[in-house]
Amino acid sequence: MQSVATIALPRIIQGGMGVSVSNWRLARTVSMLGQLGVVSGTAMDTVLVRRLQDGDPGGLVRRALAAFPVQRWVKPVLERYFQPEGRRDQPYKRLPMPSRLGDTASQIMHVLGGYIEVFLAKEGHSGLVGINLLTKLQLPTLGTLYGAMLAGVDYVLMGAGIPREIPEVLDKLSAGETASLKIDVTGWTGSEAPRLHFDPREVLGGAQTLKRPHFLPIIASNSLATLLARKVTGSIQGFVIEGPTAGGHNAPPRGAPVFDERGQPVYGERDVVDLEQIKALGLPFWLAGGTGSPEALQEALAQGAAGIQVGTLFAYSQESGFEAELKRRVLEQAVQGAVKVFTDPKASPTGFPFKVAEVEGTLSQPEVYQRRVRVCDLGYLREAYQTPEGKIGFRCASEPIEQYLAKGGELANTEGRKCLCNALLAAVGMGQLQKNGDLERPLITSGDDLERIGRFVRRFGLEYSARDVVAYLLGATAQSQLEAQPAMVHG
């Protein structure tokens, strides 16, 4: 494996956002511009089957599936989910939600989802591509990682938890060996924690070694950085240090919870990472959260960082996965200075604070949220718990309240909880039509930079590109280099 010290480190990491907001088109564009393009690895199995049911315009998904090394896994997927004429206003066919810790075969849809997204992001160029996963979403992790590795992913980034086992997982998978992951189970009384296992040989029909991607954990504390750098099996190749202004899930503040007048958690000095301690670990790091400007990049470099991770500016570029009309409405609000971001301590079933853009017609509005009938039909953010019989069950604080309570959940945990699974898919134009006739409404997550994006949009227009973002961040000296790069080919 190539040492991180022997490769050119990207100045800019494009954030891995939402469910398919950071899609392959966005990551490919950024990668072709010499930076690190990152695909979101969240819910890739559902994204795969919904693209197929929407007709797979241009045949892109089918082209990627045709390149998958074991076609016996592909045929049944196409037979069940591909609809050449699209859904014609019918509900999406759903993947079954897991009811137990499955075997390797149960992971195949995650494998295919991770493979397709990275394959398309890397197609036709030699730039670096990464994949971003949430540590809290444990069941899809091994399959998604392996699929991404089969497609040659260069970097893996993980936050929203403590990804202490991932370096060893990457070592095992790259060697073609069985990898396992401890599964967090609330109330578990067994002597050993349950584990999910994944054997690459069961997917490929034999052993095969793969390139081991670099691993960049996303951290928000010095103690976590030290733990991951010195006390895990396997190696990491750097850090993304994310502040509380970044979009998506944020680490909760340290100490007793304090809230501002809007009900947002208040972060203090204990939540600031000491960069001198980070530098002492001897690994490259990138700063994230409020870094979407050339001044922030220069400041990060002056502080010893390799560069910055930027989300919000890329999230609203032409290439991102946000539904086009929704994207335009948000940017129009931003130009008028009328968009706000709320750090919601209750929205996510995980219990992590979650950044929500306040946009009309989305679940950020209380009346829209109250009208939604609770349903849990995707299940990515479900909590594993021990049943009275000593088995593993699954529950979600956003599912129908009576179902949650029947599984031993506490009523207080349901207050204000939103179905992020359905809402984030709706934000990229893949909203489900439920059995009662309701169309799932979107929820937009963005960093605090969204409140300051108006100036950028006035300069580059409502339909700016990822190329504009990279040129802006790198400054005028890089403009001529970018103009010399080949233009993005849209498929």
KOLGUVEX-896338 format. One record per residue (C-alpha): x, y, z; residue number from 1; residue in one letter. Coordinates in steps of 0.05 Angstrom, whole numbers, plus 5000, padded with zeros to 4 digits. Layout:
<recs>
x, y, z, num, residuo
X, Y, Z, NUM, A
...
</recs>
This chain:
<recs>
x, y, z, num, residuo
5000, 5000, 5000, 1, M
5025, 5069, 4983, 2, Q
5044, 5110, 5044, 3, S
5004, 5173, 5055, 4, V
5070, 5209, 5059, 5, A
5088, 5191, 4987, 6, T
5025, 5217, 4953, 7, I
5002, 5288, 4940, 8, A
4950, 5305, 4992, 9, L
4888, 5342, 4967, 10, P
4878, 5413, 4991, 11, R
4803, 5404, 4987, 12, I
4760, 5346, 5010, 13, I
4689, 5350, 4984, 14, Q
4642, 5330, 5040, 15, G
4603, 5265, 5037, 16, G
4533, 5291, 5049, 17, M
4463, 5265, 5060, 18, G
4435, 5207, 5020, 19, V
4463, 5216, 4950, 20, S
4472, 5291, 4956, 21, V
4546, 5275, 4947, 22, S
4531, 5230, 4888, 23, N
4580, 5202, 4837, 24, W
4572, 5261, 4790, 25, R
4594, 5311, 4843, 26, L
4651, 5267, 4868, 27, A
4676, 5253, 4797, 28, R
4677, 5327, 4780, 29, T
4717, 5345, 4842, 30, V
4764, 5287, 4832, 31, S
4777, 5308, 4760, 32, M
4797, 5376, 4786, 33, L
4853, 5346, 4828, 34, G
4818, 5346, 4895, 35, Q
4786, 5290, 4936, 36, L
4715, 5276, 4911, 37, G
4674, 5238, 4961, 38, V
4610, 5198, 4951, 39, V
4560, 5189, 5007, 40, S
4556, 5115, 5026, 41, G
4490, 5122, 5063, 42, T
4431, 5079, 5040, 43, A
4467, 5060, 4976, 44, M
4425, 4996, 4969, 45, D
4360, 5036, 4968, 46, T
4390, 5089, 4921, 47, V
4409, 5033, 4873, 48, L
4340, 5001, 4870, 49, V
4304, 5068, 4865, 50, R
4348, 5090, 4807, 51, R
4330, 5026, 4772, 52, L
4256, 5035, 4785, 53, Q
4260, 5106, 4757, 54, D
4283, 5076, 4691, 55, G
4359, 5085, 4699, 56, D
4364, 5143, 4649, 57, P
4425, 5134, 4605, 58, G
4436, 5063, 4629, 59, G
4489, 5086, 4679, 60, L
4470, 5039, 4736, 61, V
4464, 4980, 4688, 62, R
4532, 4997, 4658, 63, R
4564, 4995, 4727, 64, A
4527, 4931, 4745, 65, L
4553, 4899, 4681, 66, A
4624, 4911, 4705, 67, A
4612, 4878, 4773, 68, F
4658, 4817, 4776, 69, P
4605, 4766, 4796, 70, V
4543, 4771, 4752, 71, Q
4501, 4719, 4790, 72, R
4487, 4773, 4842, 73, W
4466, 4823, 4789, 74, V
4413, 4786, 4749, 75, K
4360, 4779, 4804, 76, P
4368, 4852, 4822, 77, V
4353, 4874, 4751, 78, L
4296, 4826, 4744, 79, E
4262, 4851, 4807, 80, R
4276, 4926, 4806, 81, Y
4291, 4952, 4736, 82, F
4230, 4986, 4705, 83, Q
4248, 5011, 4635, 84, P
4189, 5060, 4633, 85, E
4197, 5083, 4704, 86, G
4147, 5075, 4761, 87, R
4090, 5115, 4730, 88, R
4069, 5146, 4797, 89, D
4071, 5079, 4834, 90, Q
4106, 5070, 4901, 91, P
4178, 5046, 4901, 92, Y
4188, 4973, 4915, 93, K
4223, 4970, 4982, 94, R
4282, 4928, 5003, 95, L
4265, 4884, 5063, 96, P
4290, 4913, 5129, 97, M
4338, 4866, 5165, 98, P
4307, 4830, 5225, 99, S
4371, 4798, 5249, 100, R
4446, 4801, 5242, 101, L
4452, 4770, 5173, 102, G
4504, 4730, 5136, 103, D
4548, 4755, 5079, 104, T
4495, 4741, 5027, 105, A
4447, 4788, 5063, 106, S
4499, 4843, 5051, 107, Q
4500, 4837, 4975, 108, I
4455, 4897, 4962, 109, M
4502, 4941, 5003, 110, H
4561, 4912, 4964, 111, V
4528, 4930, 4897, 112, L
4507, 4999, 4921, 113, G
4577, 5017, 4944, 114, G
4608, 4988, 4881, 115, Y
4564, 5026, 4832, 116, I
4573, 5094, 4865, 117, E
4649, 5089, 4867, 118, V
4654, 5056, 4798, 119, F
4616, 5114, 4766, 120, L
4655, 5166, 4806, 121, A
4722, 5137, 4784, 122, K
4703, 5122, 4712, 123, E
4747, 5153, 4658, 124, G
4800, 5189, 4700, 125, H
4856, 5176, 4751, 126, S
4835, 5223, 4806, 127, G
4823, 5205, 4879, 128, L
4754, 5184, 4903, 129, V
4731, 5172, 4974, 130, G
4668, 5145, 5007, 131, I
4636, 5173, 5071, 132, N
4599, 5127, 5119, 133, L
4564, 5140, 5185, 134, L
4592, 5098, 5243, 135, T
4523, 5096, 5274, 136, K
4495, 5058, 5214, 137, L
4528, 4992, 5230, 138, Q
4492, 4938, 5191, 139, L
4508, 4965, 5121, 140, P
4581, 4982, 5136, 141, T
4619, 4919, 5117, 142, L
4582, 4907, 5052, 143, G
4585, 4979, 5030, 144, T
4659, 4983, 5045, 145, L
4674, 4920, 5007, 146, Y
4634, 4942, 4946, 147, G
4671, 5009, 4946, 148, A
4738, 4972, 4951, 149, M
4720, 4927, 4893, 150, L
4711, 4991, 4852, 151, A
4779, 5017, 4875, 152, G
4760, 5070, 4926, 153, V
4820, 5111, 4950, 154, D
4796, 5139, 5016, 155, Y
4745, 5120, 5069, 156, V
4718, 5174, 5116, 157, L
4674, 5159, 5176, 158, M
4644, 5201, 5231, 159, G
4580, 5202, 5274, 160, A
4610, 5154, 5325, 161, G
4677, 5122, 5342, 162, I
4701, 5080, 5283, 163, P
4755, 5044, 5323, 164, R
4747, 4977, 5287, 165, E
4748, 5004, 5216, 166, I
4824, 5004, 5205, 167, P
4827, 4929, 5220, 168, E
4765, 4918, 5177, 169, V
4799, 4951, 5118, 170, L
4861, 4909, 5129, 171, D
4820, 4845, 5129, 172, K
4778, 4861, 5069, 173, L
4837, 4883, 5028, 174, S
4871, 4816, 5043, 175, A
4808, 4778, 5022, 176, G
4796, 4755, 5094, 177, E
4734, 4753, 5137, 178, T
4722, 4819, 5173, 179, A
4675, 4831, 5232, 180, S
4644, 4890, 5267, 181, L
4617, 4894, 5337, 182, K
4544, 4914, 5338, 183, I
4519, 4960, 5393, 184, D
4458, 4929, 5426, 185, V
4422, 4969, 5480, 186, T
4412, 4928, 5544, 187, G
4456, 4871, 5520, 188, W
4472, 4823, 5578, 189, T
4512, 4770, 5541, 190, G
4585, 4759, 5558, 191, S
4608, 4781, 5489, 192, E
4579, 4834, 5444, 193, A
4545, 4809, 5381, 194, P
4586, 4816, 5317, 195, R
4569, 4821, 5243, 196, L
4615, 4780, 5198, 197, H
4631, 4789, 5124, 198, F
4671, 4739, 5083, 199, D
4694, 4767, 5015, 200, P
4703, 4697, 4988, 201, R
4628, 4685, 4992, 202, E
4617, 4744, 4946, 203, V
4672, 4729, 4895, 204, L
4674, 4654, 4900, 205, G
4747, 4656, 4921, 206, G
4801, 4698, 4953, 207, A
4824, 4763, 4921, 208, Q
4868, 4818, 4948, 209, T
4848, 4891, 4938, 210, L
4879, 4959, 4947, 211, K
4871, 4981, 5019, 212, R
4842, 5051, 5020, 213, P
4868, 5105, 5065, 214, H
4825, 5117, 5126, 215, F
4807, 5186, 5152, 216, L
4763, 5185, 5214, 217, P
4721, 5248, 5225, 218, I
4734, 5270, 5296, 219, I
4714, 5327, 5343, 220, A
4760, 5316, 5403, 221, S
4834, 5306, 5419, 222, N
4820, 5244, 5460, 223, S
4786, 5209, 5401, 224, L
4843, 5228, 5355, 225, A
4894, 5198, 5404, 226, T
4853, 5135, 5412, 227, L
4848, 5124, 5337, 228, L
4920, 5141, 5323, 229, A
4952, 5099, 5377, 230, R
4905, 5047, 5406, 231, K
4870, 5012, 5349, 232, V
4889, 4951, 5308, 233, T
4907, 4974, 5238, 234, G
4928, 5043, 5215, 235, S
4896, 5109, 5199, 236, I
4924, 5159, 5150, 237, Q
4899, 5225, 5179, 238, G
4839, 5261, 5208, 239, F
4782, 5306, 5187, 240, V
4770, 5353, 5247, 241, I
4698, 5374, 5244, 242, E
4670, 5432, 5283, 243, G
4597, 5440, 5306, 244, P
4581, 5487, 5248, 245, T
4586, 5429, 5198, 246, A
4523, 5400, 5167, 247, G
4492, 5332, 5182, 248, G
4503, 5299, 5249, 249, H
4546, 5338, 5299, 250, N
4581, 5310, 5360, 251, A
4542, 5330, 5422, 252, P
4573, 5384, 5467, 253, P
4615, 5360, 5524, 254, R
4590, 5368, 5595, 255, G
4520, 5384, 5620, 256, A
4474, 5403, 5562, 257, P
4461, 5478, 5553, 258, V
4414, 5507, 5501, 259, F
4407, 5576, 5470, 260, D
4343, 5615, 5462, 261, E
4325, 5576, 5399, 262, R
4335, 5509, 5433, 263, G
4401, 5493, 5400, 264, Q
4457, 5460, 5439, 265, P
4512, 5508, 5460, 266, V
4584, 5490, 5446, 267, Y
4641, 5516, 5489, 268, G
4716, 5515, 5498, 269, E
4716, 5440, 5515, 270, R
4690, 5427, 5445, 271, D
4749, 5461, 5410, 272, V
4803, 5414, 5385, 273, V
4875, 5432, 5404, 274, D
4911, 5430, 5338, 275, L
4979, 5428, 5371, 276, E
4960, 5361, 5402, 277, Q
4936, 5337, 5334, 278, I
5001, 5357, 5301, 279, K
5040, 5318, 5354, 280, A
5007, 5254, 5328, 281, L
5046, 5263, 5263, 282, G
4988, 5252, 5215, 283, L
4958, 5300, 5163, 284, P
4892, 5332, 5181, 285, F
4838, 5373, 5147, 286, W
4792, 5424, 5180, 287, L
4717, 5421, 5169, 288, A
4657, 5464, 5190, 289, G
4653, 5537, 5168, 290, G
4713, 5528, 5121, 291, T
4680, 5545, 5055, 292, G
4723, 5604, 5035, 293, S
4793, 5616, 5007, 294, P
4810, 5653, 5072, 295, E
4791, 5592, 5113, 296, A
4835, 5549, 5069, 297, L
4895, 5595, 5078, 298, Q
4883, 5598, 5153, 299, E
4879, 5522, 5156, 300, A
4944, 5515, 5119, 301, L
4977, 5566, 5165, 302, A
4954, 5524, 5224, 303, Q
4989, 5462, 5196, 304, G
4930, 5429, 5163, 305, A
4935, 5393, 5096, 306, A
4873, 5430, 5075, 307, G
4798, 5434, 5087, 308, I
4735, 5393, 5079, 309, Q
4678, 5433, 5048, 310, V
4606, 5411, 5045, 311, G
4554, 5466, 5037, 312, T
4583, 5500, 4975, 313, L
4587, 5433, 4939, 314, F
4518, 5411, 4963, 315, A
4483, 5465, 4922, 316, Y
4526, 5459, 4859, 317, S
4496, 5435, 4793, 318, Q
4527, 5366, 4802, 319, E
4499, 5351, 4871, 320, S
4440, 5304, 4882, 321, G
4392, 5353, 4913, 322, F
4326, 5356, 4874, 323, E
4335, 5414, 4825, 324, A
4275, 5456, 4844, 325, E
4288, 5448, 4918, 326, L
4360, 5468, 4907, 327, K
4340, 5530, 4869, 328, R
4290, 5551, 4923, 329, R
4342, 5545, 4978, 330, V
4392, 5587, 4938, 331, L
4340, 5640, 4923, 332, E
4326, 5645, 4997, 333, Q
4400, 5649, 5012, 334, A
4410, 5707, 4962, 335, V
4355, 5744, 4999, 336, Q
4388, 5729, 5066, 337, G
4325, 5691, 5086, 338, A
4352, 5621, 5100, 339, V
4368, 5597, 5170, 340, K
4401, 5534, 5197, 341, V
4377, 5502, 5262, 342, F
4419, 5453, 5302, 343, T
4362, 5407, 5322, 344, D
4377, 5365, 5384, 345, P
4317, 5320, 5373, 346, K
4308, 5309, 5298, 347, A
4355, 5249, 5290, 348, S
4335, 5182, 5320, 349, P
4409, 5172, 5337, 350, T
4406, 5226, 5391, 351, G
4462, 5265, 5357, 352, F
4448, 5339, 5342, 353, P
4429, 5346, 5269, 354, F
4434, 5409, 5226, 355, K
4368, 5427, 5191, 356, V
4358, 5482, 5139, 357, A
4292, 5518, 5152, 358, E
4258, 5514, 5084, 359, V
4185, 5521, 5067, 360, E
4150, 5455, 5050, 361, G
4201, 5412, 5085, 362, T
4198, 5375, 5152, 363, L
4235, 5434, 5183, 364, S
4166, 5467, 5188, 365, Q
4127, 5443, 5249, 366, P
4061, 5439, 5211, 367, E
4091, 5396, 5157, 368, V
4124, 5351, 5209, 369, Y
4058, 5344, 5247, 370, Q
4019, 5324, 5185, 371, R
4065, 5265, 5169, 372, R
4040, 5197, 5190, 373, V
4096, 5160, 5225, 374, R
4123, 5100, 5187, 375, V
4189, 5062, 5190, 376, C
4200, 5025, 5125, 377, D
4275, 5036, 5112, 378, L
4305, 5026, 5181, 379, G
4376, 5051, 5173, 380, Y
4376, 5090, 5238, 381, L
4342, 5037, 5280, 382, R
4371, 5019, 5348, 383, E
4388, 4947, 5362, 384, A
4364, 4925, 5431, 385, Y
4358, 4861, 5472, 386, Q
4288, 4833, 5475, 387, T
4260, 4803, 5539, 388, P
4274, 4735, 5507, 389, E
4347, 4752, 5501, 390, G
4346, 4761, 5426, 391, K
4363, 4823, 5384, 392, I
4306, 4868, 5362, 393, G
4305, 4934, 5325, 394, F
4267, 4998, 5342, 395, R
4268, 5070, 5321, 396, C
4247, 5132, 5359, 397, A
4216, 5158, 5294, 398, S
4172, 5097, 5282, 399, E
4098, 5096, 5303, 400, P
4099, 5113, 5377, 401, I
4057, 5053, 5399, 402, E
4105, 5006, 5363, 403, Q
4165, 5039, 5395, 404, Y
4136, 5035, 5464, 405, L
4117, 4961, 5454, 406, A
4190, 4948, 5441, 407, K
4211, 4979, 5508, 408, G
4226, 5048, 5482, 409, G
4214, 5110, 5525, 410, E
4161, 5160, 5504, 411, L
4208, 5219, 5516, 412, A
4254, 5193, 5461, 413, N
4199, 5201, 5409, 414, T
4189, 5276, 5419, 415, E
4209, 5316, 5357, 416, G
4240, 5256, 5323, 417, R
4239, 5257, 5247, 418, K
4245, 5201, 5196, 419, C
4312, 5221, 5167, 420, L
4314, 5159, 5123, 421, C
4253, 5178, 5082, 422, N
4264, 5253, 5086, 423, A
4335, 5252, 5060, 424, L
4316, 5208, 5002, 425, L
4259, 5256, 4986, 426, A
4309, 5313, 4984, 427, A
4344, 5280, 4925, 428, V
4280, 5266, 4887, 429, G
4270, 5195, 4912, 430, M
4212, 5206, 4960, 431, G
4167, 5147, 4974, 432, Q
4093, 5147, 4958, 433, L
4064, 5116, 5021, 434, Q
4005, 5069, 5025, 435, K
3959, 5125, 5050, 436, N
3975, 5166, 4988, 437, G
4023, 5214, 5022, 438, D
4087, 5233, 4987, 439, L
4146, 5236, 5035, 440, E
4169, 5307, 5046, 441, R
4243, 5326, 5045, 442, P
4289, 5351, 5100, 443, L
4352, 5389, 5082, 444, I
4414, 5385, 5124, 445, T
4467, 5440, 5113, 446, S
4523, 5471, 5152, 447, G
4520, 5541, 5181, 448, D
4556, 5565, 5118, 449, D
4488, 5562, 5083, 450, L
4470, 5627, 5119, 451, E
4530, 5660, 5085, 452, R
4526, 5628, 5016, 453, I
4487, 5687, 4986, 454, G
4549, 5726, 4969, 455, R
4579, 5667, 4933, 456, F
4514, 5655, 4894, 457, V
4509, 5728, 4873, 458, R
4579, 5721, 4843, 459, R
4572, 5653, 4809, 460, F
4497, 5648, 4797, 461, G
4442, 5601, 4818, 462, L
4469, 5546, 4773, 463, E
4541, 5547, 4794, 464, Y
4584, 5485, 4785, 465, S
4632, 5446, 4830, 466, A
4687, 5473, 4785, 467, R
4667, 5543, 4808, 468, D
4672, 5521, 4880, 469, V
4742, 5492, 4872, 470, V
4767, 5554, 4834, 471, A
4738, 5600, 4887, 472, Y
4769, 5561, 4945, 473, L
4838, 5555, 4913, 474, L
4839, 5628, 4892, 475, G
4857, 5663, 4828, 476, A
4925, 5630, 4822, 477, T
4890, 5564, 4809, 478, A
4840, 5590, 4759, 479, Q
4885, 5578, 4698, 480, S
4900, 5508, 4721, 481, Q
4826, 5492, 4727, 482, L
4812, 5520, 4658, 483, E
4863, 5473, 4631, 484, A
4828, 5413, 4661, 485, Q
4780, 5373, 4617, 486, P
4708, 5391, 4626, 487, A
4662, 5344, 4662, 488, M
4624, 5297, 4616, 489, V
4553, 5286, 4641, 490, H
4524, 5218, 4628, 491, G
</recs>
